[in-house]
Amino acid sequence: MTPIIGMEIHVELATASKMFCGCPADHFGKSPNTQTCPVCLGLPGALPIPNAKAIDWTVLIGLALGAHINLESKFDRKHYFYPDLPKGYQISQYDEPLCEGGQIETSTGTVGITRVHLEEDTGKLQHTTLDGQKVSLIDFNRSGVPLVEIVSEPDIHSASQAKEYAKQLSGIIRSLGVSDCDMEKGSMRLEANISWGLDLNYKVEVKNINSFRFLEKAIDYELKRQQAILNKGDTPTQETRGFNESKNATFSQRSKEGAEDYRYFPEPDIPPLHLTQQYVDDLKSTLPKLPEQIKAEWVRKYHLKDNYATVLIRDQQTRTFASELFVKAKEKGLDLNLLAGMIVNKKVDLSTLTPPQLINQVLTQKYSQVSDTGQLTTWVNQAITDNPSAVADYKTGKEASLQFLMGQVMKLSTGEAHPQQVIKLLQDKLS
């Protein structure tokens, strides 16, 4: 059997105001219930007015993923009863979302996108103790913040692929500038639907995972748990589970709802959305170059190592720095992989340097490098003696250990050893 995994990823948009009212959307760290109004508190008679910028940005995300943009779409009411949902329903999209289709390419295969739709976020429960009693308090500052949900096809077949998919999606959305995707602040939340084969007619959803590392651990644990149940001849219960980070284990929360449980119907207070093709084309013209496109260009144009490029495209600041650095460094005839390695291995502090300053630093170092074989050999021998485990790892085929030993030699030489000569000496000694 093959693991069948689909992802649902929620992303808070960084708009100035909420989805259906004028309250500030920047809720993190604010005093509880200070950014609310009758609309986001769900008070009787309050009417929602859609945020145009949130619609623009949702369409932009769809375009970046290669989705089809529906010129006709609508909002719906999704009914469920929970303390953090003041109206007793959430304004979301069901059968006519803004975007459908699209894909993300991972190293182990294509992951199709089912839909990209727009909805409002809920309030936030805070569990605490007051006067010696355990209570649950509700902060409605987050209620009504624009929330985009990206739903994948069940095309993911391992925990590592799920992690790669989520990381790529985060990079795309960050590059668009529509969200910081900060999982510590709850700006991006990961959910995985997991089963062993579609024909078994069940799936388990693990909700509200707040890091890529925990996503991988949760899926791995859940697949093992389900496999143990199947080996006994039973079928896992279709349910929603959480992930306990300290125990590295999932735990049952509630039975999983189906679409019929939510009693969807069109939102009567918001007319259907009618977009024009010109509107979509105008938005498409503003799309920036996406991270994977930049990575492919660096590898092709500069012969950059794939693993270096993967790290350098992760955030906008590093991406922008590296793009300028590579252009200027190539003009000077510098080794771009050497520069990339310095950034990836945190040998330089990008917050205190500009690309020209880093180039000057490298050029100065280049002309003051120690090339004396005797001195280099002393440093190399010392690094080998001090790090027997790295030597053993290298001899079992772990090439990364060579770079580690190279770093130790550079540390011993306070950065003055000639890198190419050091690598050759290390290879000669270790062979």
C-alpha positions as CSV (number, residue, x, y, z in Angstrom):
1,M,0.0,0.0,0.0
2,T,1.0,3.6,-0.7
3,P,0.5,6.5,1.7
4,I,-2.1,8.9,0.4
5,I,-1.8,12.4,1.7
6,G,-3.5,15.7,0.9
7,M,-2.7,19.0,2.4
8,E,-5.0,21.9,3.5
9,I,-2.9,25.0,4.2
10,H,-4.4,28.2,5.7
11,V,-2.6,31.5,5.2
12,E,-3.6,34.8,6.8
13,L,-3.3,37.7,4.3
14,A,-1.4,40.8,5.5
15,T,-4.1,43.2,4.5
16,A,-4.5,46.4,6.6
17,S,-8.1,45.6,7.5
18,K,-10.2,42.4,8.1
19,M,-12.1,40.5,5.5
20,F,-15.6,42.0,6.0
21,C,-15.1,45.0,8.2
22,G,-12.7,47.9,8.8
23,C,-11.0,46.6,11.9
24,P,-7.2,46.2,11.8
25,A,-6.1,42.8,10.6
26,D,-2.8,42.9,12.4
27,H,-3.9,41.1,15.6
28,F,-0.7,39.5,16.9
29,G,0.4,40.7,20.3
30,K,-2.5,43.1,20.7
31,S,-4.6,43.4,23.9
32,P,-7.5,40.9,23.7
33,N,-10.8,42.1,22.1
34,T,-9.5,45.6,21.3
35,Q,-9.8,45.2,17.5
36,T,-13.4,44.2,17.1
37,C,-16.7,45.7,15.8
38,P,-20.3,44.4,15.4
39,V,-19.4,42.7,12.1
40,C,-16.5,40.6,13.3
41,L,-18.3,39.9,16.6
42,G,-21.3,38.6,14.7
43,L,-23.8,40.9,16.3
44,P,-27.4,40.9,14.8
45,G,-27.9,43.3,11.9
46,A,-24.2,43.8,11.1
47,L,-23.5,43.3,7.4
48,P,-20.3,42.2,5.8
49,I,-18.5,44.2,3.1
50,P,-15.8,42.1,1.2
51,N,-12.2,43.3,1.3
52,A,-11.2,44.0,-2.4
53,K,-7.4,43.7,-1.7
54,A,-8.0,40.2,-0.1
55,I,-9.7,39.1,-3.3
56,D,-6.9,40.6,-5.4
57,W,-4.3,38.7,-3.4
58,T,-6.2,35.4,-3.5
59,V,-6.4,35.6,-7.2
60,L,-2.6,36.4,-7.3
61,I,-1.8,33.3,-5.3
62,G,-4.0,31.3,-7.7
63,L,-2.1,32.7,-10.7
64,A,1.3,31.9,-9.1
65,L,0.2,28.3,-8.7
66,G,-1.0,28.1,-12.2
67,A,-4.7,27.8,-11.2
68,H,-7.7,28.6,-13.3
69,I,-9.4,31.8,-12.1
70,N,-13.1,31.6,-12.0
71,L,-14.7,34.8,-13.3
72,E,-17.9,33.9,-11.5
73,S,-17.6,32.9,-7.8
74,K,-19.5,33.4,-4.5
75,F,-19.2,33.3,-0.8
76,D,-21.1,30.7,1.3
77,R,-22.0,30.1,4.9
78,K,-20.3,27.1,6.6
79,H,-22.2,26.2,9.7
80,Y,-20.6,24.8,12.9
81,F,-20.8,25.7,16.5
82,Y,-17.7,26.5,18.4
83,P,-17.0,29.2,21.0
84,D,-14.5,31.1,18.7
85,L,-17.1,31.4,15.9
86,P,-19.4,34.2,17.1
87,K,-22.0,33.9,14.3
88,G,-22.4,30.1,14.4
89,Y,-21.2,30.0,10.8
90,Q,-18.0,31.1,8.9
91,I,-18.2,33.0,5.6
92,S,-16.2,30.9,3.3
93,Q,-16.4,29.5,-0.3
94,Y,-17.7,26.1,-1.2
95,D,-18.7,25.0,-4.7
96,E,-17.6,28.2,-6.6
97,P,-14.2,29.2,-5.3
98,L,-12.1,32.0,-6.8
99,C,-9.4,29.6,-8.0
100,E,-9.3,25.9,-9.1
101,G,-6.4,23.7,-10.3
102,G,-2.7,24.4,-10.5
103,Q,0.3,22.5,-9.2
104,I,3.6,22.5,-7.4
105,E,6.6,20.5,-8.6
106,T,8.4,18.6,-5.8
107,S,11.6,16.5,-6.1
108,T,9.4,13.3,-6.0
109,G,6.5,14.3,-8.2
110,T,3.9,16.9,-9.1
111,V,1.3,17.8,-6.4
112,G,-1.9,19.1,-7.9
113,I,-3.9,21.9,-6.4
114,T,-7.6,21.3,-6.0
115,R,-8.7,24.9,-5.1
116,V,-7.6,28.2,-3.6
117,H,-10.5,29.9,-1.8
118,L,-11.0,32.9,0.5
119,E,-12.7,32.9,3.9
120,E,-12.6,34.7,7.3
121,D,-10.5,33.5,10.3
122,T,-12.1,32.6,13.6
123,G,-11.4,34.0,17.1
124,K,-8.8,32.4,19.3
125,L,-9.4,30.4,22.5
126,Q,-7.0,30.9,25.4
127,H,-7.0,28.2,28.0
128,T,-5.8,29.5,31.4
129,T,-6.5,29.5,35.2
130,L,-8.4,32.2,37.0
131,D,-9.0,32.2,40.7
132,G,-7.8,28.6,40.8
133,Q,-10.2,27.4,38.2
134,K,-9.4,26.3,34.7
135,V,-11.2,28.5,32.1
136,S,-11.3,29.1,28.4
137,L,-11.2,32.7,27.3
138,I,-12.0,34.0,23.8
139,D,-10.0,36.7,22.0
140,F,-11.9,38.0,18.9
141,N,-9.1,40.2,17.5
142,R,-8.4,37.4,14.9
143,S,-12.0,36.9,14.1
144,G,-12.7,38.1,10.5
145,V,-9.0,38.3,9.3
146,P,-8.7,37.3,5.6
147,L,-7.7,33.7,5.4
148,V,-6.8,31.8,2.2
149,E,-7.1,28.1,2.1
150,I,-5.0,26.1,-0.4
151,V,-6.2,22.5,-0.8
152,S,-4.0,20.0,-2.6
153,E,-5.0,16.8,-4.4
154,P,-4.0,13.6,-2.6
155,D,-0.8,13.4,-4.6
156,I,1.6,13.4,-1.7
157,H,3.1,10.0,-0.7
158,S,5.5,10.7,2.1
159,A,6.1,12.9,5.1
160,S,9.2,14.4,3.4
161,Q,7.3,15.3,0.3
162,A,4.6,17.0,2.3
163,K,7.3,19.0,4.1
164,E,8.8,20.0,0.7
165,Y,5.4,20.9,-0.7
166,A,4.6,23.1,2.3
167,K,8.0,24.9,2.2
168,Q,7.6,25.6,-1.5
169,L,4.1,27.0,-1.0
170,S,5.4,29.2,1.8
171,G,8.2,30.5,-0.5
172,I,5.8,31.3,-3.3
173,I,3.4,33.2,-1.0
174,R,6.2,35.1,0.7
175,S,7.6,36.1,-2.7
176,L,4.2,37.6,-3.6
177,G,4.3,39.8,-0.5
178,V,0.8,38.9,0.6
179,S,1.7,37.2,3.8
180,D,4.7,36.6,6.0
181,C,3.7,32.9,6.5
182,D,5.0,33.2,10.1
183,M,3.9,29.9,11.7
184,E,4.9,31.1,15.2
185,K,2.3,33.9,14.9
186,G,-0.3,31.6,13.3
187,S,0.0,33.3,9.9
188,M,0.4,29.9,8.2
189,R,-1.3,26.7,9.5
190,L,-0.7,23.2,8.2
191,E,-3.2,20.3,8.0
192,A,-2.7,16.9,6.5
193,N,-5.3,14.3,5.5
194,I,-3.6,10.9,5.8
195,S,-4.6,7.4,4.8
196,W,-3.1,4.2,3.4
197,G,-4.9,3.9,0.0
198,L,-8.0,5.6,-1.2
199,D,-9.9,2.3,-1.6
200,L,-10.0,1.8,2.2
201,N,-12.6,4.6,2.4
202,Y,-11.3,6.5,5.4
203,K,-9.0,9.5,6.1
204,V,-7.6,11.0,9.2
205,E,-7.0,14.8,9.4
206,V,-4.2,16.1,11.6
207,K,-4.9,19.8,12.2
208,N,-3.1,23.0,13.2
209,I,0.5,22.0,12.8
210,N,2.7,25.0,13.2
211,S,6.1,24.0,11.8
212,F,7.5,22.1,8.8
213,R,9.4,19.8,11.1
214,F,6.4,18.9,13.2
215,L,4.4,18.3,9.9
216,E,6.9,15.7,8.9
217,K,6.9,14.1,12.4
218,A,3.1,14.1,12.6
219,I,2.7,12.4,9.3
220,D,5.3,9.8,10.0
221,Y,3.7,9.0,13.4
222,E,0.2,8.8,11.9
223,L,1.2,6.5,9.1
224,K,2.8,4.1,11.6
225,R,-0.2,4.3,13.9
226,Q,-2.6,3.6,11.0
227,Q,-0.4,0.8,9.7
228,A,-0.5,-1.0,13.1
229,I,-4.4,-0.8,13.1
230,L,-4.6,-2.1,9.5
231,N,-2.2,-5.0,10.3
232,K,-4.7,-6.2,12.9
233,G,-7.4,-6.3,10.2
234,D,-9.2,-3.2,11.4
235,T,-9.8,0.2,9.7
236,P,-8.7,3.4,11.3
237,T,-11.4,5.7,12.6
238,Q,-12.2,8.7,10.3
239,E,-11.4,11.5,12.7
240,T,-9.7,14.8,13.4
241,R,-6.5,14.6,15.4
242,G,-4.0,17.0,16.9
243,F,-0.3,16.7,17.3
244,N,1.5,16.7,20.7
245,E,4.9,18.2,20.0
246,S,6.5,17.1,23.3
247,K,5.4,13.4,22.8
248,N,5.8,13.5,19.0
249,A,2.4,11.8,18.7
250,T,-1.0,12.6,17.4
251,F,-4.1,12.4,19.6
252,S,-7.8,12.2,18.9
253,Q,-9.9,15.4,19.0
254,R,-13.3,14.6,17.4
255,S,-15.0,12.7,14.6
256,K,-14.3,14.2,11.2
257,E,-17.1,16.2,9.7
258,G,-18.3,15.9,6.1
259,A,-19.5,18.7,3.8
260,E,-23.1,17.8,4.6
261,D,-22.5,18.5,8.3
262,Y,-21.6,22.1,7.5
263,R,-25.0,22.8,5.8
264,Y,-23.4,25.1,3.2
265,F,-25.6,27.6,1.4
266,P,-24.8,30.9,-0.5
267,E,-24.1,33.9,1.7
268,P,-27.3,36.0,1.3
269,D,-25.6,39.3,2.4
270,I,-22.9,39.2,-0.3
271,P,-23.7,39.2,-4.0
272,P,-21.8,36.8,-6.3
273,L,-18.4,38.0,-7.5
274,H,-18.1,38.8,-11.2
275,L,-14.5,39.3,-12.4
276,T,-13.4,40.3,-15.9
277,Q,-10.6,38.7,-17.9
278,Q,-8.9,42.1,-18.1
279,Y,-8.8,42.2,-14.3
280,V,-7.2,38.8,-14.2
281,D,-4.7,39.7,-16.9
282,D,-3.7,42.9,-15.1
283,L,-3.0,41.0,-11.9
284,K,-1.0,38.4,-13.8
285,S,1.2,41.1,-15.2
286,T,2.3,42.0,-11.7
287,L,3.5,38.5,-10.8
288,P,7.1,38.6,-9.7
289,K,9.7,35.9,-10.6
290,L,8.9,33.0,-8.3
291,P,11.5,31.3,-6.1
292,E,11.7,28.1,-8.2
293,Q,12.2,30.1,-11.3
294,I,15.0,32.1,-9.7
295,K,16.6,28.8,-8.5
296,A,16.5,27.3,-11.9
297,E,18.1,30.4,-13.4
298,W,20.9,30.4,-10.8
299,V,21.7,26.8,-11.4
300,R,21.7,27.2,-15.2
301,K,23.4,30.6,-15.5
302,Y,25.9,30.4,-12.6
303,H,26.3,26.7,-12.2
304,L,25.3,27.1,-8.6
305,K,25.0,24.0,-6.5
306,D,21.4,22.9,-6.2
307,N,21.5,22.6,-2.4
308,Y,22.9,26.2,-2.1
309,A,20.3,27.6,-4.4
310,T,17.5,25.8,-2.4
311,V,18.6,27.6,0.8
312,L,19.2,31.0,-0.8
313,I,15.7,31.3,-2.3
314,R,13.8,30.6,1.0
315,D,13.3,34.2,2.0
316,Q,13.0,37.5,0.1
317,Q,15.9,39.3,1.9
318,T,18.4,36.6,1.2
319,R,17.1,36.1,-2.4
320,T,17.5,39.8,-3.2
321,F,21.0,39.9,-1.6
322,A,22.1,36.8,-3.5
323,S,20.7,38.1,-6.9
324,E,22.7,41.3,-6.7
325,L,25.8,39.5,-5.3
326,F,26.0,37.0,-8.1
327,V,25.7,39.6,-10.9
328,K,28.6,41.7,-9.4
329,A,30.7,38.7,-8.3
330,K,30.6,37.2,-11.8
331,E,31.9,40.5,-13.2
332,K,34.9,40.1,-10.8
333,G,35.5,36.5,-11.8
334,L,34.8,35.2,-8.3
335,D,33.8,31.7,-7.4
336,L,30.0,32.0,-6.9
337,N,29.7,28.7,-5.1
338,L,32.3,29.9,-2.6
339,L,30.2,33.0,-2.0
340,A,27.0,31.0,-1.8
341,G,28.6,28.6,0.7
342,M,29.7,31.5,2.9
343,I,26.0,32.7,3.1
344,V,24.5,29.2,3.5
345,N,27.0,28.2,6.2
346,K,26.5,31.6,8.0
347,K,30.1,32.7,7.6
348,V,28.9,36.3,6.9
349,D,26.2,38.4,8.5
350,L,24.0,39.7,5.7
351,S,22.4,42.3,8.0
352,T,25.7,44.2,8.3
353,L,27.0,43.8,4.7
354,T,26.0,44.9,1.2
355,P,26.9,42.7,-1.8
356,P,29.7,45.1,-2.9
357,Q,31.2,45.0,0.7
358,L,31.1,41.2,0.7
359,I,32.8,41.1,-2.6
360,N,35.5,43.5,-1.5
361,Q,36.0,41.4,1.7
362,V,36.4,38.3,-0.4
363,L,38.8,40.0,-2.8
364,T,40.9,41.3,0.1
365,Q,41.0,37.8,1.6
366,K,41.8,36.3,-1.7
367,Y,45.0,38.2,-2.0
368,S,46.1,37.6,1.6
369,Q,45.4,33.9,1.6
370,V,48.0,31.5,3.0
371,S,49.2,29.2,0.2
372,D,52.2,27.7,2.0
373,T,51.8,23.9,1.8
374,G,53.6,23.3,5.1
375,Q,51.4,25.7,7.1
376,L,48.2,24.4,5.3
377,T,49.2,20.8,6.1
378,T,49.5,21.6,9.8
379,W,46.0,23.0,9.9
380,V,44.6,20.1,7.9
381,N,46.2,17.5,10.2
382,Q,44.9,19.4,13.2
383,A,41.3,19.4,11.9
384,I,41.5,15.7,11.0
385,T,42.8,14.8,14.5
386,D,40.2,17.0,16.3
387,N,37.2,15.6,14.3
388,P,37.4,11.8,14.0
389,S,33.7,11.3,13.6
390,A,33.6,13.7,10.6
391,V,36.5,11.7,9.1
392,A,34.6,8.5,9.6
393,D,31.5,10.0,8.0
394,Y,33.5,11.1,5.0
395,K,34.9,7.6,4.5
396,T,31.4,6.2,4.5
397,G,30.5,8.5,1.6
398,K,29.0,11.5,3.4
399,E,30.4,14.4,1.2
400,A,29.1,17.0,3.6
401,S,31.7,16.0,6.1
402,L,34.4,17.3,3.8
403,Q,32.8,20.8,3.9
404,F,32.7,20.5,7.7
405,L,36.4,19.7,7.9
406,M,37.1,22.6,5.5
407,G,35.2,24.9,7.9
408,Q,37.4,23.7,10.8
409,V,40.6,24.4,8.8
410,M,39.3,27.9,8.0
411,K,38.5,28.4,11.7
412,L,42.1,27.3,12.7
413,S,43.5,29.7,10.0
414,T,41.2,32.6,11.0
415,G,39.9,32.5,7.4
416,E,43.3,32.9,5.8
417,A,43.8,29.4,4.3
418,H,43.5,29.1,0.5
419,P,40.2,27.1,0.2
420,Q,41.0,25.2,-3.1
421,Q,44.4,24.0,-1.7
422,V,42.8,23.0,1.6
423,I,40.1,20.9,-0.2
424,K,42.8,19.1,-2.2
425,L,45.0,18.5,0.9
426,L,41.9,17.1,2.8
427,Q,41.0,14.8,-0.1
428,D,44.6,13.6,-0.4
429,K,44.8,12.9,3.4
430,L,41.4,11.2,3.7
431,S,41.9,9.0,0.7
